[in-house]
Amino acid sequence: MPAACSKEGGASFRLFSSVQRLCVELRRPRPERGIATHVMCFESEADFLLWCEADPLKYSNPLLHAKLMRHGCDLLASRSPASPSA
């Protein structure tokens, strides 16, 4: 269950797997309003990467964004069955 947060505590994520899915819990502070929590589930690496490319974290915290992508792809790869040899 990989998790990480930005150095300044501005954003955090937790990855977990469900049946054939990767789920991402993303928490971001909302000034004077508490914390916003979003959970997204992805069935494929392509869908996950498409979301990652559109997420503003890519620009606001590139190191955390890279860690999110790396851990997410690793978790998806570990859940995929091995392809048969030709």
C-alpha positions in Angstrom: 0.0 0.0 0.0 2.4 2.8 -1.2 1.7 6.2 0.1 3.6 9.5 -0.2 3.1 13.2 0.6 4.6 16.4 -0.6 7.3 17.9 1.6 5.2 20.9 2.6 2.2 18.7 3.3 0.2 20.1 0.5 -0.9 16.9 -1.1 -0.7 13.2 -0.4 -1.7 10.0 -2.1 -2.3 6.3 -1.2 -2.4 3.5 -3.7 -4.3 0.3 -3.2 -5.6 -2.4 -5.5 -9.1 -3.7 -5.8 -10.2 -6.6 -8.0 -8.4 -5.9 -11.3 -8.2 -2.2 -10.5 -5.8 0.4 -9.2 -7.3 2.8 -6.8 -5.7 6.2 -5.9 -6.8 8.2 -2.9 -5.6 11.8 -3.3 -5.8 14.3 -0.5 -5.3 18.0 -0.9 -5.8 20.8 1.6 -8.4 23.4 0.9 -7.5 26.7 2.6 -10.0 27.4 5.4 -12.2 24.5 4.3 -10.4 21.4 5.5 -9.1 18.6 3.2 -10.5 17.4 -0.1 -10.3 13.7 -0.6 -10.8 12.0 -4.0 -10.6 8.3 -4.8 -10.3 7.2 -8.4 -10.1 3.6 -9.7 -8.4 2.6 -13.0 -8.7 -0.7 -14.9 -5.7 -0.1 -17.2 -2.4 1.5 -17.1 -3.4 3.7 -20.1 -6.4 5.1 -18.2 -4.2 5.7 -15.1 -1.5 7.5 -17.2 -4.1 9.6 -19.0 -5.4 10.8 -15.6 -1.8 11.5 -14.4 -1.1 13.6 -17.4 -4.1 15.8 -16.7 -3.6 16.1 -13.0 -2.3 19.6 -11.8 0.1 17.8 -9.4 2.3 17.3 -12.4 3.1 21.0 -12.3 2.7 21.9 -8.7 4.8 19.0 -7.4 6.7 17.1 -10.1 8.6 14.8 -7.7 5.4 13.6 -6.0 3.7 13.2 -9.4 6.6 11.1 -10.7 6.4 8.9 -7.5 2.6 8.5 -8.0 3.1 7.4 -11.6 5.9 5.0 -10.8 4.2 3.3 -7.9 0.9 3.2 -9.8 2.4 1.5 -12.8 4.3 -0.9 -10.6 1.1 -1.9 -8.8 -0.8 -2.3 -12.0 2.0 -4.5 -13.5 2.1 -6.7 -10.4 -1.7 -7.4 -10.8 -1.5 -8.2 -14.5 -1.3 -11.9 -15.4 1.9 -12.9 -17.3 1.4 -13.0 -21.1 1.9 -16.5 -22.6 5.1 -17.1 -24.5 5.0 -17.2 -28.2 
